[in-house]
Structures are given as structure tokens and as C-alpha cells.
Amino acid sequence: MATFECKVYKLKIEEHPNADALELAVVGDYCSIVRKGQFKTGDLGVYVPEAAIIPEWLIEKLGLTDRLAGKQKNRVKAAKLRGILSQGLIVPVTNGVLTRNNSGADEDTLFVSEGDDVTEFLGITKYEPPIPTHMNGEVWNAMGLTLKYDIENIKKYPNIIKEGEPVVFTEKLHGTWTCFGYHPDSDIPIVTSKGLSAKGLAFKFNEANDNNLYVQTFLRMSYRDVNEDRLFPSFIGTTILDQIKHTCVDKGNLQENTPFYVLGEIFGKGVQDLAYGSETKLFRVFDIYIGAPTQGYFLNSKEVKDICDNIDILEYVPILYEGPFHKLEMEIHTTGMETVSGKDACIREGIVIRVQEERHDAEIGRVILKSVSEKYLLRKNATEYN
């Protein structure tokens, strides 16, 4: 799962094809554009990823005053320089020593080695966008009943999926991560967002959340005749979770009273900056988890799609490719236009790469990665609510 970290790497330096005074510092499959001669192959450097918030002293040290993104000009964002996409920054390490100068104090030093995480030492934090009102709401403590979920970028781990391994590419939709879950220890459905789920929190079903995007999506999918008198039912009737449960039991994917979680994306008008040509809010499933958090497992893509195909209110995310993994195939499908509407209404965010048969890797755990479109990274007026 995706981890925000600033780690020490051995750099690979390549020529910039369009600039004599610049070079490419390569970390994994990420390229960061640096001044020519600043580094040589084999040097140590700290890779600072996109969405990092950089302290002022470090901005000055790197010569990037007023050159970063955000209102405070302190956020790392992808940029295209002389025709090459630059993602992330490189902080130099000199003779195995990293230095910092925080708030005008004397310099602190730290001896570092390849693989060390120096996020805290450098005072770097992750950018968290403000949450819109309709995505916020009253919550309850669901600790132990929610999932932690994120997907690493394949550029960070380019060798996890092998050439020729059977994979499925699904379209990565730009909306908000959503979880609808059943657990026998909870009297109400577990409805939560990515950020809240990671903290063990879920939304309440009450009047304070009558405009909450996640709660209302769950209710609309469960009770298609929702009205003002029935916004918060007692869940005696059949919800979307009951339908999924019955389908999974019938197909042998689930036993009675076993926890399960349906993960999907809410997207469309009013959710993010890409609306997919929709005047309403839409929902697509991308994963189903069976069992208690940290003790269960994910169904494979074929199983998830089969369940969705048997429930008329559920749709699986668009499948763009099934077959052997090739990097060229990945690059082709990462770019382009969205396929949900059938009208090329907006650019594609990218793809999610799943192995056809679920497996785990010692380095990242579950093998599932994302590849993000360059046009998506460089788009204007972007929103990135979690």
C-alpha cells in the first residue's frame, strides 16, 4: 500500500535530450530534472515525492523560492521542463551526510545510507487538501472494523510485475474512494472514506449527515425511493450490502456472518474537477475484501466483476486490457480519454494494474499498482480530495 516517505536512493543520472544544462536523476522509473553536474550516477540523494510540503529553509537551500506549487509556494508538483516530465525533487547527500538548517539554527547533520527514511529529519510533510463540506460529517469510532487501503505507483516499484505476467488493466477514476462494509460487530453499515477508514472512523447515519456524499450514495443505492421521511432507515430492509452478501454467499465467495467490504469510487458532477460528462454522481466498484480487516483477502478481478454483473445496481470499473503485462501496453493504456461515458468527456487519470490471480510480494504486500497519466498530472485547476 502507498506510503508517503522521503528515502535515500542511489541515483542514476541520464542526459536530458533537450537541454545542455540539465540532466535527469532517475529513481525507480521516476525522473527528476536537476542541474548538469550536480550529481553523478551512484551518488546518494533524497527523493522527495509529489504532494510533499517543503519547509522554507529547504526551499531556499534547493534554490526553489517561489518556484513550487500551492498558495505558499511550498508544494512539490509534477512539471514538464523542455519536453520531459519531472516528478519529485532530489535533496543532495554529501559523503553520506545529510544536513538541515531549521529555523535559522545551526546545521544539524545525519549520517545516512541507501534506504533510510529521512522525512521527519527534513521536516517534510504530505499535502492534505481541505475537505469539502459535503464530503465531511459526523463519525463514530469503528476502530478494528475498517480497512487501510492505497495503491503504490509502478514508477516506485517498476520490477514487481514481471513482463508477460497475466494482468488486468482497469481505468482509474478520478473521484473519491468509498467503502461500504458489513461486520457482525456493527449494528449499522460501515460507510467511510479513505482518510477516515485509515483512522478507524466511519460516518454516522443521522440528520447531521443528510447531505454527506458517502452516506447519501449508500442510501440511494440501497433505497431507490429515498425521500425526506426515509433518509435514515433502521436497516431492517434490504440494503445494497444485503444484495451483495446474498450474491457472494450463493457464489461461494462468502459465508454467513463473515465481514466483507465493497470498495469503489464516487465520481461525476460536483465530486472532483473531472466530471466524466455526468450531471449526477456515479459509483463504480473496484475491489471486494472478504474477512475481518488485516485477516482477510481480496477477490480477484474476475470474481469482483462477476458479482457486479449479477447485481443491477452495481457496475465494475471499466476493463481496458486483459493479457500479458508489457510496459509498452501499460504506457498505451495509461493515457487517453475516459471510457465511462462513451463520449471522451475528459482525460483519463490512468490505470490500475492487477495481476489476474491475487498474489503478495515481500516488498509491497498485495500486488496492485497504478500508472498515472502525464496529462492528468499536469492539468490545470486540479482537485485531489480524498
N, C-alpha and C positions, 0 to 999 in steps of 0.2 A: 504494500500500500504506500501511497505517496508520502514522502517525508520532506518537510522543509528543513534544509540544512546547508551550511556553507562549509564544505570539506576541502582538505588539502589534496591536490592531484598532481601527478606528473604531467606536464604539458607536452603536447605535440604542436610544433609550430610549422605552419604552411604559408606559402606565398599568397598574397591577395592578388587575384587575377587582374584587378582593375585599378590598383593603386600602388605606386612605388614606395610610399612612405608608411604603408600599413601592412600588417600580417594577420594571420588567423591563428588564434590559440584554440586548440581543439581539446575538448574534454568529453569523452564518450563520443557521441555524434553531435554535440553542441559546438558551435563556433562562436568565439568572442573576438571581436576585432580589436587589435592592440597596435601600439606604435612599433614600427620596424626597429628591430634590435633591442627591444625592451626585454624580450625573453628568448631563450633558445630551447630546443627540444630536450626534454629531461629535467628542465627546471621545475621546482615546486611553485605552485600558485594556488590561491584560494579561489574556488569558483563560487561566485555569488549569483544565484539564480534570479529569474524574473520574479516580480512581486515582492522583492526584498526592499525593506526600508533601511536606508543607509544613514548612519549618524553623520553630523556635519563635519567633524574632524576628518572622517574617512573620505567624504566627498572632496574636501579640499586637498587631501593627500593624493587622490587619484586625478586631480585636475578636472573635476566634473561639475564645478559650481555652475548652477543654472542650466545644466545640460541633461538632467534627469527628468522623469515624468512626475505628474502629480502637482497639486497646488503648492506644496512645499519644495518641489524640485528635488525630491529625495527618494524616488521610487524607481527601481530598475524595470525597464520595459524593453521588449524587442524593438529593434530598429534596423533599417536597411541602409547600409553605407556602401556606396559605389557598387550597387547591384548585389551585395551579399548580405544575407540576414545575420545579424549579430544578436545573440541571446545570452544575457548574463554578462558579468564583469569578472575580471581577474585581479586579485589583490596579490602583489608580489611577496614572496618569501625569500629572504636573503640569507644564504648559508644556513638554512634550516631554522632561521629565527623569524618570527612574526612580531611586528611592533605595532603598538597603538598609542595614541595620544588623546586621552579622553578629557574633554572639558578644560583644555589648557594645562593639564597636569604633566609632570614628567613622563617620558615614554615608558610604557611597560613592555616587557618582552616575553615571548613564549617560544620555547623550543618545540618544533612540530615535526611530524612525519607524515608520509603519504597516508591518507585515510582519516586523519584527525578531523573532528568536527570543531570548528572554531567560531560558530555562530555567536555564542554568548560572549566570548572573549572580545570579538569585534563590535559587539553591541548592535548586531543586525537583527531585525525582526521581520515578520511576514506582514504584508499589507492585508488588512481585513476591511473590505468595503462596508460602508454603513448599510444596515438592513432596512429596506423599505417597510413602511407600517404594515402593509398587507401581508408581508412575509414574517412579521413578528407576532407575538401573542403570549398569553399566559401558559405556563408549562407546569408539569408535575415531575417528580423525581422517579424516573424509570431506570435507575441505575441497575445494571445487570440484565436489562431487558432490551437494550438497543445495540445496534451494530456500529462499528467503526469501519469506514469504507472510503477508499480513494484509489486512484489508478496512477501508477508511475508513467512517465513519458519514456517512450522507447529510445529516445536520444540519450537518456541517462543510463539505460541498460540495453545497449544495441545487440548484445550477443545471447540474450536469454532465450529468444525464439530462434530456432535453427532454420537455415534455408531448406525448404522442402517440407517442413513440418506442417501437417494439416491444420488450417486455421479458418476462422470466420472473421470477416471484417463487417462491423455494423456501424452505421452512421452515428457519430457523436453529436447529440443535440444540445443546443445552447439554451438551457432553461435553468431549472432549479431541481437539484437532487431531492428525491422524495421517497420516504419509506412508509409502507402500510404493513403493520406486523400483528401477528397473533401470538400471545403467550398465555398459557393457562394460569399464570400467576397474576394476570392483569384482568380486571373486570371490564375494561374498555379497550377498544382497538388502540394499538400503538401507532400514532401518526406523528412523524417527525421529519426534520430537515437534516442535512449533512452535519452542519455545525452543532446542532442540538443533540443529534444522535451520538456524536463523538463524546459529548459531555454527560450522557446518560439521562437526557431530558426528552420529554415528549409533550405535545400540545394537549391542553385540556379541551373537552367538549363542553363549552359554556357560552353564555351570551357575549362575554368579552372577546371571544374568538369568532364572532359571527361573520367577520369579513376576512378571516385568516385564509390565505390561499391554499394551504395544505389540508386543513380541516374541511373547507368547502369542496375541494376536489374529491376528497374521500366520500363526502355525503352525496355529492351529485352522482358519483359512480355507483353508490350503494342504493340510493333512493332517488329515482329519476323524477319523482313528482315532489321533490323537496319544496316546501313553501314556508312562510313565516311561522306557521303553527307547528312545524315539524323539523325545525333546524337541528335540534339536539335530541334524537330519539333514545330510547333505553337500550337499543341494540338487541331487542328480542327478535326482530325480524331478520331477514336475510341481507347481510351486507356483502360488499364485494369480496371481503375476506372469507365469508362463508362459501361463496361460489367457488373461490379458488381452492379452499380446503376440500370441498366435495370432489372437485375435479382431480386434485392431486391424490386423494385417497383412492378414487376409482382407478387411477392410472398406476397406482403402486408407488408413487413418489413420496407418500406421506402416511403416517399412522395417526390415528385419532389422538388428540391432545398433545401432539408434537408441535413445538413452536415453529413458525415459519414467517418469512419476511419477503414482501414483494417490493423490489426497488425499481424506481422509474424516474422519468423526467417530466415535470410540468413545464410547458413552454407555450409560446404563442403570444398574442397581443397582450401587452402590459406586464410581461414577465421579465424579459431582457431586451436588449437592443435589436436582436434578430427575432422577427415575429412570424416567420415562415408563411407569410401571406394569409394568416388566420385572423379572423375577427373575434375569436374566442380563445379560451385556454384549453390546451390539449394535454394528453397524458400518454406516454409510451413506456412499456416495461423493458428493462434491460437485464435484470437479474432476479433470481429467486433463491433464497437461502433457506435451507431446511435444518432445524435444530436450534438449540439454545446458543446465544452468542458465544463465540470462541470455541464452541464444541461441535458445531455442525459443519455443513458443506454447501457449496453452490451447485445447482443443477447446471448441466452443460447447455449450450445454446439451443441445440435441437429439442431438448426437453422443455426449456422455457417457451420456445416458440409453439410447441405442440399444446402446451397448457393455454397459451393466449388464443390459439386458433379454436379452442373449444369453449371459450367464454366470449360472447359477442361484444361485451363492453371493453375487453382488453385487446390491445394491439402491441405487438413486439416492435422494437426499433427496426428501421429498415436494414435488411441484409444487403450489403453491396458486393460481397465476394465470398465464395467458399472454395477452398482448394489449397494447394501447397503454398507455403509462405515464400515470397520473394520480395526483396527490398524495393525493386522497381515497381512491382504490383502495389506495394504499400504506398509508394510515393504517388502513383497514379490516382489511387482512390482517396488519398488524404485531401486532395484539392478538388475543386469543382463547386457545384451548386447543391443545395439541399434537395432531397428526394421525397420528403414527406408530402408536400402539397402537389407534387407533379407539375409545378409551374415555375421551377427555378426561382423561387421568390426571394432567396437570399443566399449568401455564400455558405458553404459547408464549414462547420467548425473543425471537423477532422473525422477520424475513425477510432473505434475501439477494436483492438486485436485480441481475439480469444483463440486459444488452442481448442480444437474440436473436442478433445477429451480432456477434461479438467486435470491439471497436474500442479504440483508445487515445486518451487525452486528454493534452494537453501538461502539464496541472497535476498529474494523479494517476496517469498511466500507464494501465494496463488499467482499463476502465470496469466496475467491480463495486463495489457499495456495500451497506451494511447499514442496516436500520432496526430499532431495538430497542424492545421493549415497555416501557411505563411500569411495568406491574405486575412485570415481570421485574426492572427496576432497583430497585424498592422492596421486593422480597421480603425476608423475614427469614431468618436463618441461611444466607445465601448462601455458596457456594463458587465460586471462579474460578480453578481450576488450569489452567495452560496445557499 
